């Protein structure tokens, strides 16, 4: 039987912003959305080994071998020039990690960890690995105390959630917009499956929080705020709502020239939601 493997864009051994406590965070490569506001656009696509990134690398950390782009981390200076050169939003610096390799990293850092969060890209596009990883954590006596969370765009269907729910402790779900057309413009996909996922996860007791990106002039409108409120009231008791402030730093055109969300603007959105009866709201503590 083959050991499940993951295509990993980045691994953070410690993070305190990707769920409660100190967490190991695994960013998987590949996404089924194409969000205009993505701060990690290089996690969207899988490398096609076209080689366009190789001339952009100033240190020779990339080369084409037998038709594949090979990456030497020892020569890399993390300048990210290769990411900017990629024509399809891929990452030539990804690494393939087996399930035992990820578990080894967990164990190396175990004294400092409260859990593991898998993000992306979109974590559920590598569902087989995700389920195997969380199951391994749950059934390993030395790891079973760790909580297993997923940061997701919610596009996974009911069959996929049925496989994941028995081994996941919670899902942090992004809702990009309540209006279907706005959501489609921002992500390239409709939001019906996202909202259905929120309902399913809430009913299963696995909806850790809903995350909503406040984009000035796009998702901070009265219509969006009212629609978000109505949807949250549908989920009884309402989950925690985390408001994230859009920042243009790191995003690509056309969103790169959009206005950033200000502290005053975020507080106004939070106050309007509160006035409409939304109780559990978290806003950023730091603004770029």
Secondary structure as UniProt FT lines:
FT   STRAND          5..15
FT   STRAND          23..28
FT   TURN            36..37
FT   HELIX           41..43
FT   TURN            52..56
FT   TURN            58..59
FT   STRAND          62..65
FT   TURN            66..67
FT   STRAND          68..71
FT   HELIX           73..75
FT   HELIX           81..85
FT   TURN            87..88
FT   TURN            92..93
FT   STRAND          95..98
FT   HELIX           99..108
FT   HELIX           110..112
FT   STRAND          115..119
FT   HELIX           123..126
FT   HELIX           127..139
FT   TURN            141..145
FT   STRAND          147..152
FT   HELIX           158..165
FT   TURN            166..167
FT   STRAND          170..175
FT   HELIX           180..187
FT   HELIX           192..203
FT   TURN            204..205
FT   STRAND          207..214
FT   TURN            216..219
FT   HELIX           222..234
FT   STRAND          241..245
FT   TURN            249..250
FT   TURN            253..254
FT   HELIX           255..257
FT   HELIX           263..275
FT   TURN            276..277
FT   STRAND          281..282
//
